[in-house]
Amino acid sequence: WHQDLKPQNILLRSRGSGTILECDFIITDFGLSHFRRRGHGNRNARDTDTKGTHMYGAPETFRYKEIEGLPLQVESKVDVWSLGCIFSEVATWIIHDWRRVLEYRRQRKTQAAEKLGCDTGEIFHDAQSVLPAIKECHIDIVKSKRHDDVITEKVLQDLVEKMLVQEGQRPDVHTLLKTANLIIEAAKHELQKAILEEDPLAQSSTSMENSRGPARRLNNSHDIEPPQNPSITQSHVPTLSPHQPVYSGVQEMTVRWPLKDALMWKESKSRLRQVELPHKETLKQLQSMRHVFLIDNTATMSNYTAELEKLVGVLAYIAKRSNPDEIHMFFTTSKEKVLRSKTTKKLLHCLKKVHFGGTSNMALELDHHLSSFEQYRVAATRVLSSSNYKERDKRLNVYVLTDGNWNGQVVEENICRMVQNLQHQQVPQYHVGIQFIRFGDDPAAIKRLARLDHLNRRFKLSLDIVDTTPANGCVLKMLLGGIDKKFDADEGTTAD
């Protein structure tokens, strides 16, 4: 057995698919390992403690400094404890972020010092059993996980917490492997069930796929944020390879890219430049777009500044990968704005400095940006030569990041007027899109945005330029919902 299991000794090896989600975990550094023949009927061989990892070490390997030179006999189950500790930190990283992992370590260090009367580092035990900080952290993870996360709680309760017990009660690796396989199979079943409940059309897609051959494999990996996160449960969907062309017809509706996966990709891309853009074919539509971010920086949005920064960062980063042109960013209650910025870093720097307060005039801001586009397009049509048709026909995508707490009726009226102007100019369908990205779950705001999403039906407009989606939802829908019918699907919220 290894006896020095820690994150530094576990490497990732890509399988060559172009995405970090497809990889193998490789254990390295066997300098302190044990190689012993197991006795008949005994899976747990014993050997002299080689004093491996301290932070992730099992309680039975702990010794005070006064007796640390005395030899101890340990079983192979010390690796089970170490792996359980690693899983605990990975789950914290996935559901929260790296700062929470560091806080978790500080909590363990404080509690261990209080219980043992000396500085023992960031260990997970008090020389006998697991520290209270571990159980508290796991409870917080379960409370904070996404509602559609079907695996994290099971992994913590049925696997990790059984690994972090005293030596005599700790299961061996064979038992743990069986448990892990059962958890994975149950999660696959729950994911498939959720897909069919969310999108009944997926059932017919699955049937058609089965008639042609093996079904696509569900991706069980989860997400990292400095990761953003090391494993990622794609809880919604059968995941397509980034190299696959976009499906046509009904099946394409099942293509999703959860926000946590996109954040993880962005982090991976910043470290490993060869990582390709997932869903590249689908995102090609952004190549001819002018991207405008309209940020609602009213007082009520101050509750979501951290989430807002992450989301703007990843959306702008993806938009830049698809179109190197400038991105515009405006604020509803501030004069601060970034025009013709070609770097995500500059956009985020401005966003971090902006003040959140007061109330917004969303109708006025939307009117300003849509009117500017209309005037630009008219001028371009008159002035530009036919050789510059690409510039003349450049499309517009406005991303409105808001909690929806503003006067909805005035916004409705202005958008209807804008659509009528676009119709008069004979602007094609999906040439202009307004994507409302909602923060929070205020019922009145949800209803207000749903009414906007249904404007074309309520007022019999020939152009449908509005889509809405929650800020923790599908990134593809956020980027393409206003300009691509396949992603402009209602989310089950009705408007009166």
C-alpha positions as CSV (number, residue, x, y, z in Angstrom):
1,W,0.0,0.0,0.0
2,H,1.0,3.6,-0.6
3,Q,0.9,5.4,2.8
4,D,1.6,8.8,1.3
5,L,-1.7,9.6,-0.5
6,K,-2.2,13.3,-0.9
7,P,-3.3,15.6,-3.8
8,Q,0.3,16.3,-4.7
9,N,0.8,12.6,-5.5
10,I,-2.2,12.3,-7.7
11,L,-1.8,13.4,-11.3
12,L,-4.3,13.9,-14.2
13,R,-3.6,12.3,-17.6
14,S,-5.7,13.4,-20.5
15,R,-7.3,10.8,-22.7
16,G,-6.7,13.0,-25.7
17,S,-10.4,14.0,-26.2
18,G,-9.7,17.7,-25.8
19,T,-11.6,18.1,-22.6
20,I,-10.2,17.8,-19.0
21,L,-13.3,15.8,-18.1
22,E,-12.0,12.8,-20.0
23,C,-8.9,11.9,-18.0
24,D,-7.3,9.2,-15.8
25,F,-6.0,9.7,-12.2
26,I,-2.5,8.5,-11.8
27,I,-1.0,7.8,-8.3
28,T,2.7,8.7,-8.1
29,D,5.6,8.7,-5.6
30,F,5.8,5.2,-4.2
31,G,8.9,5.9,-2.1
32,L,7.1,5.1,1.2
33,S,5.0,2.3,-0.1
34,H,4.7,-1.2,1.4
35,F,4.8,-4.4,-0.6
36,R,3.7,-7.4,1.5
37,R,2.0,-10.7,0.6
38,R,-1.4,-11.0,2.2
39,G,-2.2,-14.0,4.4
40,H,-5.0,-16.4,3.3
41,G,-8.4,-14.8,4.2
42,N,-6.8,-11.6,5.4
43,R,-6.9,-8.6,3.0
44,N,-5.2,-6.2,5.5
45,A,-1.5,-6.8,5.6
46,R,0.5,-5.1,8.3
47,D,4.0,-3.4,8.2
48,T,6.1,-0.8,10.0
49,D,4.8,2.7,9.7
50,T,6.9,4.6,7.1
51,K,5.6,8.0,8.3
52,G,3.9,9.2,5.2
53,T,1.5,12.1,4.8
54,H,0.8,13.9,8.0
55,M,-2.2,16.1,7.0
56,Y,-4.1,13.2,5.4
57,G,-2.6,10.6,7.8
58,A,-4.9,8.2,9.7
59,P,-5.3,8.5,13.5
60,E,-3.4,5.3,14.2
61,T,-0.2,6.9,12.6
62,F,-0.3,9.9,14.9
63,R,2.4,10.3,17.6
64,Y,3.4,13.2,19.8
65,K,6.9,14.5,19.3
66,E,8.1,12.8,22.5
67,I,7.5,9.4,21.1
68,E,7.6,9.9,17.3
69,G,10.7,7.8,17.0
70,L,9.0,4.7,18.3
71,P,8.0,2.1,15.6
72,L,4.4,1.4,14.9
73,Q,2.6,-1.3,12.9
74,V,0.0,-0.1,10.5
75,E,-2.5,-1.8,8.1
76,S,-3.2,-1.0,4.5
77,K,-6.4,0.7,5.7
78,V,-4.3,3.9,6.3
79,D,-4.7,4.6,2.6
80,V,-8.5,4.3,2.9
81,W,-8.4,7.1,5.5
82,S,-6.1,9.3,3.4
83,L,-8.3,8.9,0.3
84,G,-11.4,9.8,2.4
85,C,-9.7,13.0,3.5
86,I,-8.9,13.9,-0.1
87,F,-12.5,13.2,-1.2
88,S,-13.7,15.4,1.6
89,E,-11.6,18.4,0.3
90,V,-12.5,17.7,-3.3
91,A,-16.2,17.8,-2.4
92,T,-15.6,21.1,-0.6
93,W,-13.8,22.4,-3.7
94,I,-16.6,21.3,-6.1
95,I,-19.5,22.7,-4.2
96,H,-17.8,25.9,-2.9
97,D,-14.4,27.1,-4.1
98,W,-10.7,27.0,-3.2
99,R,-11.1,29.6,-0.5
100,R,-13.5,27.4,1.3
101,V,-11.0,24.6,1.2
102,L,-8.4,26.8,2.8
103,E,-11.0,27.9,5.5
104,Y,-11.7,24.2,6.0
105,R,-8.0,23.5,6.7
106,R,-7.8,26.4,9.2
107,Q,-10.8,25.0,11.1
108,R,-9.2,21.6,11.3
109,K,-5.9,23.0,12.5
110,T,-7.7,25.1,15.2
111,Q,-9.8,22.2,16.5
112,A,-6.9,19.7,16.4
113,A,-4.7,22.0,18.4
114,E,-7.4,22.6,21.0
115,K,-8.0,18.8,21.5
116,L,-4.4,17.6,21.4
117,G,-2.8,20.6,23.2
118,C,-0.2,21.3,20.5
119,D,0.2,22.4,16.9
120,T,-0.5,19.3,14.8
121,G,-1.2,21.0,11.5
122,E,-4.4,20.6,9.4
123,I,-5.1,17.0,10.2
124,F,-8.6,15.4,10.2
125,H,-8.6,13.7,13.6
126,D,-7.9,14.1,17.3
127,A,-5.7,11.0,17.4
128,Q,-8.8,8.8,17.8
129,S,-11.7,9.9,15.7
130,V,-12.7,12.5,13.1
131,L,-12.8,16.2,14.1
132,P,-16.2,18.0,14.4
133,A,-15.1,20.3,11.6
134,I,-15.3,17.4,9.1
135,K,-18.9,16.6,9.8
136,E,-19.8,20.3,9.9
137,C,-18.2,20.8,6.5
138,H,-20.1,17.8,5.0
139,I,-23.4,19.1,6.4
140,D,-22.7,22.5,4.8
141,I,-21.8,20.8,1.4
142,V,-25.1,18.9,1.4
143,K,-27.0,22.1,2.1
144,S,-25.2,24.1,-0.5
145,K,-25.2,21.6,-3.4
146,R,-27.4,22.1,-6.5
147,H,-30.9,20.7,-6.2
148,D,-30.1,18.5,-9.3
149,D,-26.8,17.2,-7.8
150,V,-27.7,13.5,-7.4
151,I,-24.3,12.1,-6.3
152,T,-22.4,14.4,-3.8
153,E,-24.6,13.6,-0.8
154,K,-24.4,9.9,-1.4
155,V,-20.6,10.0,-1.9
156,L,-20.2,11.9,1.4
157,Q,-22.6,9.8,3.5
158,D,-22.1,6.3,2.0
159,L,-18.5,6.5,1.1
160,V,-16.4,9.2,2.7
161,E,-17.8,9.2,6.2
162,K,-17.4,5.4,6.3
163,M,-13.7,5.9,5.3
164,L,-13.1,8.4,8.1
165,V,-13.6,6.1,11.1
166,Q,-11.4,4.2,13.5
167,E,-9.2,1.5,12.0
168,G,-11.2,-1.5,13.2
169,Q,-14.4,-0.1,11.7
170,R,-12.9,1.1,8.4
171,P,-13.9,-0.9,5.3
172,D,-11.3,-2.3,3.0
173,V,-10.8,-1.1,-0.6
174,H,-12.8,-4.0,-2.1
175,T,-15.9,-3.1,-0.1
176,L,-15.5,0.6,-0.9
177,L,-15.2,-0.2,-4.6
178,K,-18.5,-2.0,-4.6
179,T,-20.1,0.9,-2.7
180,A,-18.7,3.4,-5.2
181,N,-20.0,1.4,-8.2
182,L,-23.5,1.3,-6.6
183,I,-23.5,5.0,-6.1
184,I,-22.4,5.7,-9.7
185,E,-25.1,3.4,-11.1
186,A,-27.8,4.9,-8.9
187,A,-26.7,8.4,-10.0
188,K,-26.9,7.4,-13.7
189,H,-30.4,6.2,-13.1
190,E,-31.4,9.4,-11.4
191,L,-29.9,11.5,-14.1
192,Q,-31.6,9.6,-16.9
193,K,-34.9,9.9,-15.0
194,A,-34.4,13.7,-14.5
195,I,-33.7,14.1,-18.3
196,L,-36.9,12.3,-19.3
197,E,-38.9,14.3,-16.7
198,E,-37.4,17.6,-17.8
199,D,-37.6,16.9,-21.6
200,P,-40.0,14.1,-22.7
201,L,-38.7,14.5,-26.2
202,A,-35.4,13.1,-24.9
203,Q,-37.1,9.8,-24.4
204,S,-37.9,9.5,-28.1
205,S,-34.3,10.6,-28.8
206,T,-33.0,7.8,-26.6
207,S,-35.2,5.3,-28.3
208,M,-33.9,6.3,-31.7
209,E,-30.4,6.2,-30.4
210,N,-30.9,2.7,-29.0
211,S,-32.3,1.5,-32.3
212,R,-29.1,2.5,-34.1
213,G,-26.7,1.2,-31.5
214,P,-25.3,1.8,-28.0
215,A,-26.7,4.9,-26.2
216,R,-24.3,7.8,-25.5
217,R,-22.6,7.5,-22.1
218,L,-23.7,9.8,-19.4
219,N,-20.9,11.9,-18.0
220,N,-20.7,11.6,-14.2
221,S,-17.8,13.9,-13.7
222,H,-18.4,17.1,-11.7
223,D,-16.8,20.5,-11.5
224,I,-13.8,22.5,-10.3
225,E,-13.3,26.1,-9.5
226,P,-9.7,27.0,-9.2
227,P,-11.0,24.5,-10.3
228,Q,-13.8,25.7,-10.7
229,N,-13.9,22.3,-9.8
230,P,-12.3,18.9,-10.2
231,S,-15.1,16.6,-11.0
232,I,-18.5,17.7,-12.3
233,T,-21.7,15.9,-12.2
234,Q,-23.4,16.9,-15.4
235,S,-26.7,16.4,-13.8
236,H,-28.8,17.4,-16.7
237,V,-27.8,15.6,-19.8
238,P,-26.1,13.1,-21.9
239,T,-22.9,14.9,-22.6
240,L,-21.7,15.3,-26.2
241,S,-18.0,15.3,-27.1
242,P,-16.7,18.8,-27.9
243,H,-15.7,17.5,-31.3
244,Q,-19.1,16.2,-32.2
245,P,-21.2,18.2,-34.6
246,V,-24.3,19.7,-33.2
247,Y,-27.3,17.4,-33.6
248,S,-30.2,18.5,-35.8
249,G,-33.8,18.5,-35.0
250,V,-35.1,17.3,-31.6
251,Q,-31.9,15.9,-30.3
252,E,-30.1,19.2,-30.4
253,M,-32.4,20.4,-27.6
254,T,-30.7,18.0,-25.2
255,V,-27.3,19.7,-25.7
256,R,-26.5,21.6,-22.5
257,W,-23.4,23.0,-20.8
258,P,-24.0,23.6,-17.0
259,L,-22.5,26.7,-15.6
260,K,-20.2,24.8,-13.2
261,D,-18.8,22.8,-16.2
262,A,-18.1,26.1,-18.1
263,L,-16.4,27.6,-15.1
264,M,-14.2,24.5,-14.8
265,W,-13.4,24.7,-18.5
266,K,-12.4,28.4,-18.2
267,E,-10.0,27.6,-15.3
268,S,-8.6,24.7,-17.2
269,K,-8.1,26.8,-20.4
270,S,-6.2,29.5,-18.4
271,R,-3.8,26.8,-17.2
272,L,-3.7,24.4,-20.2
273,R,-4.0,26.4,-23.3
274,Q,-4.5,23.4,-25.6
275,V,-7.9,22.6,-24.0
276,E,-10.5,23.1,-26.7
277,L,-13.7,25.0,-26.5
278,P,-16.6,22.6,-25.8
279,H,-19.6,22.8,-28.1
280,K,-17.4,24.7,-30.6
281,E,-19.8,24.0,-33.5
282,T,-22.8,25.2,-31.6
283,L,-21.0,28.4,-30.5
284,K,-19.9,29.3,-34.0
285,Q,-23.1,31.4,-34.2
286,L,-21.4,33.9,-31.9
287,Q,-18.7,34.7,-34.5
288,S,-20.8,37.4,-36.2
289,M,-22.2,38.9,-33.0
290,R,-21.7,42.3,-31.3
291,H,-21.8,41.4,-27.6
292,V,-23.3,43.9,-25.1
293,F,-23.4,43.1,-21.4
294,L,-26.0,45.2,-19.5
295,I,-25.4,44.9,-15.8
296,D,-28.2,45.7,-13.3
297,N,-26.2,47.3,-10.5
298,T,-29.1,48.4,-8.4
299,A,-29.1,47.9,-4.6
300,T,-30.9,44.6,-4.7
301,M,-28.2,43.1,-7.0
302,S,-25.5,43.7,-4.4
303,N,-26.5,40.3,-2.9
304,Y,-25.2,38.6,-6.0
305,T,-21.9,40.3,-6.8
306,A,-19.7,37.2,-6.4
307,E,-21.9,35.1,-8.6
308,L,-22.2,38.0,-11.1
309,E,-18.4,38.3,-11.4
310,K,-18.0,34.6,-12.1
311,L,-20.8,34.6,-14.7
312,V,-19.7,37.7,-16.6
313,G,-16.1,36.3,-16.5
314,V,-17.1,33.0,-18.1
315,L,-19.6,34.4,-20.6
316,A,-17.2,37.1,-21.8
317,Y,-14.4,34.6,-22.0
318,I,-16.4,32.2,-24.2
319,A,-17.7,35.1,-26.4
320,K,-14.1,36.2,-26.9
321,R,-13.1,32.7,-27.9
322,S,-15.8,32.8,-30.6
323,N,-15.3,36.4,-31.7
324,P,-12.2,38.4,-31.0
325,D,-14.0,41.7,-31.5
326,E,-14.7,44.2,-28.7
327,I,-17.2,43.5,-26.0
328,H,-19.4,46.3,-24.6
329,M,-20.4,46.5,-21.0
330,F,-22.8,49.0,-19.5
331,F,-24.5,49.5,-16.1
332,T,-28.1,50.5,-15.4
333,T,-27.4,53.0,-12.6
334,S,-23.8,54.1,-13.3
335,K,-22.0,56.0,-15.9
336,E,-19.1,53.6,-15.8
337,K,-18.8,51.6,-19.0
338,V,-16.2,49.7,-21.0
339,L,-16.3,50.2,-24.7
340,R,-14.4,48.2,-27.2
341,S,-12.7,46.0,-24.6
342,K,-10.9,43.0,-26.0
343,T,-10.0,41.5,-22.7
344,T,-12.1,39.8,-20.1
345,K,-9.8,41.0,-17.4
346,K,-10.6,44.7,-18.2
347,L,-14.4,44.0,-18.0
348,L,-14.0,42.2,-14.7
349,H,-11.8,45.0,-13.3
350,C,-14.6,47.5,-14.1
351,L,-17.2,45.3,-12.7
352,K,-15.3,45.0,-9.4
353,K,-15.1,48.7,-9.0
354,V,-18.7,49.6,-9.9
355,H,-21.1,50.7,-7.1
356,F,-24.3,48.9,-6.5
357,G,-27.2,51.1,-5.3
358,G,-30.4,52.9,-6.1
359,T,-33.0,51.7,-8.6
360,S,-32.6,51.2,-12.4
361,N,-34.5,52.4,-15.4
362,M,-34.2,49.1,-17.4
363,A,-36.5,50.3,-20.1
364,L,-34.3,53.4,-20.8
365,E,-31.1,51.4,-20.9
366,L,-32.5,48.8,-23.3
367,D,-34.0,51.5,-25.5
368,H,-30.6,53.2,-25.7
369,H,-28.7,50.1,-26.8
370,L,-31.3,48.8,-29.3
371,S,-31.8,52.3,-30.8
372,S,-28.0,52.6,-31.2
373,F,-27.9,49.3,-33.1
374,E,-30.9,50.3,-35.3
375,Q,-29.2,53.6,-36.2
376,Y,-25.9,51.8,-36.8
377,R,-27.5,49.3,-39.1
378,V,-29.4,51.9,-41.1
379,A,-26.2,53.9,-41.6
380,A,-24.2,50.8,-42.5
381,T,-26.8,49.8,-45.0
382,R,-26.6,53.2,-46.8
383,V,-22.9,53.8,-46.6
384,L,-21.0,50.4,-46.7
385,S,-20.3,48.9,-50.0
386,S,-21.4,45.4,-50.9
387,S,-17.8,44.2,-50.3
388,N,-18.3,45.1,-46.6
389,Y,-21.6,43.2,-46.2
390,K,-20.2,41.3,-43.2
391,E,-19.9,44.5,-41.2
392,R,-23.2,45.7,-42.3
393,D,-25.0,42.5,-41.3
394,K,-23.3,42.0,-38.0
395,R,-25.8,40.8,-35.4
396,L,-26.4,42.0,-31.9
397,N,-26.7,40.0,-28.7
398,V,-27.6,41.8,-25.4
399,Y,-27.0,40.0,-22.2
400,V,-29.1,41.5,-19.3
401,L,-27.9,40.3,-16.0
402,T,-30.5,41.2,-13.4
403,D,-32.7,40.1,-10.5
404,G,-35.8,41.4,-12.3
405,N,-36.8,44.0,-9.8
406,W,-37.9,46.9,-12.0
407,N,-41.0,48.2,-13.8
408,G,-41.9,45.4,-16.2
409,Q,-44.7,47.1,-18.0
410,V,-42.5,49.9,-19.4
411,V,-39.8,47.5,-20.5
412,E,-42.5,45.5,-22.3
413,E,-43.7,48.5,-24.2
414,N,-40.2,49.5,-25.2
415,I,-39.2,46.1,-26.4
416,C,-42.4,45.9,-28.5
417,R,-41.6,49.2,-30.1
418,M,-38.0,48.1,-30.8
419,V,-39.4,44.9,-32.4
420,Q,-41.7,46.9,-34.6
421,N,-38.7,49.1,-35.7
422,L,-36.7,46.0,-36.5
423,Q,-39.6,44.6,-38.5
424,H,-39.9,47.8,-40.4
425,Q,-36.1,47.6,-41.3
426,Q,-36.7,44.0,-42.4
427,V,-34.2,42.6,-39.9
428,P,-34.2,38.8,-40.1
429,Q,-35.4,36.6,-37.2
430,Y,-32.6,35.9,-34.6
431,H,-30.5,38.8,-35.9
432,V,-31.0,40.6,-32.6
433,G,-31.3,38.9,-29.3
434,I,-32.0,40.0,-25.7
435,Q,-31.1,37.4,-23.1
436,F,-32.3,38.1,-19.6
437,I,-30.2,36.2,-17.1
438,R,-32.0,36.1,-13.7
439,F,-30.3,36.2,-10.3
440,G,-32.4,35.1,-7.3
441,D,-35.8,33.5,-7.1
442,D,-38.2,36.4,-6.4
443,P,-41.6,35.1,-7.6
444,A,-42.6,38.6,-8.9
445,A,-39.4,38.9,-10.9
446,I,-39.7,35.4,-12.3
447,K,-43.3,36.2,-13.5
448,R,-42.1,39.6,-14.9
449,L,-39.4,38.0,-17.0
450,A,-41.7,35.2,-18.1
451,R,-44.0,37.9,-19.5
452,L,-41.1,39.3,-21.5
453,D,-40.3,35.9,-22.8
454,H,-43.8,35.5,-24.2
455,L,-44.1,39.0,-25.8
456,N,-44.1,37.7,-29.4
457,R,-47.1,35.4,-28.6
458,R,-49.0,38.0,-26.5
459,F,-48.7,40.8,-29.0
460,K,-48.5,38.7,-32.2
461,L,-45.0,40.0,-33.0
462,S,-43.2,38.4,-36.0
463,L,-39.8,38.6,-34.3
464,D,-39.0,36.8,-31.1
465,I,-35.9,38.5,-29.7
466,V,-36.3,37.8,-25.9
467,D,-35.3,34.8,-23.9
468,T,-34.9,34.3,-20.1
469,T,-32.9,31.9,-18.0
470,P,-31.6,31.6,-14.4
471,A,-28.0,32.6,-13.7
472,N,-27.1,29.1,-12.5
473,G,-28.5,27.4,-15.6
474,C,-27.2,26.3,-19.0
475,V,-24.4,28.5,-20.4
476,L,-25.4,27.6,-24.0
477,K,-28.9,28.9,-23.4
478,M,-27.5,32.1,-21.8
479,L,-25.4,32.8,-24.9
480,L,-27.7,31.6,-27.6
481,G,-31.3,31.7,-26.2
482,G,-32.0,35.1,-27.8
483,I,-30.7,34.2,-31.2
484,D,-31.3,30.4,-31.7
485,K,-34.7,28.8,-31.6
486,K,-33.3,25.5,-30.3
487,F,-32.2,27.2,-27.1
488,D,-35.2,29.6,-26.8
489,A,-37.4,27.2,-25.0
490,D,-39.8,28.1,-22.2
491,E,-38.8,26.9,-18.8
492,G,-42.2,26.0,-17.5
493,T,-43.0,29.4,-16.1
494,T,-46.2,30.9,-17.4
495,A,-47.2,34.5,-17.7
496,D,-50.6,35.9,-17.3
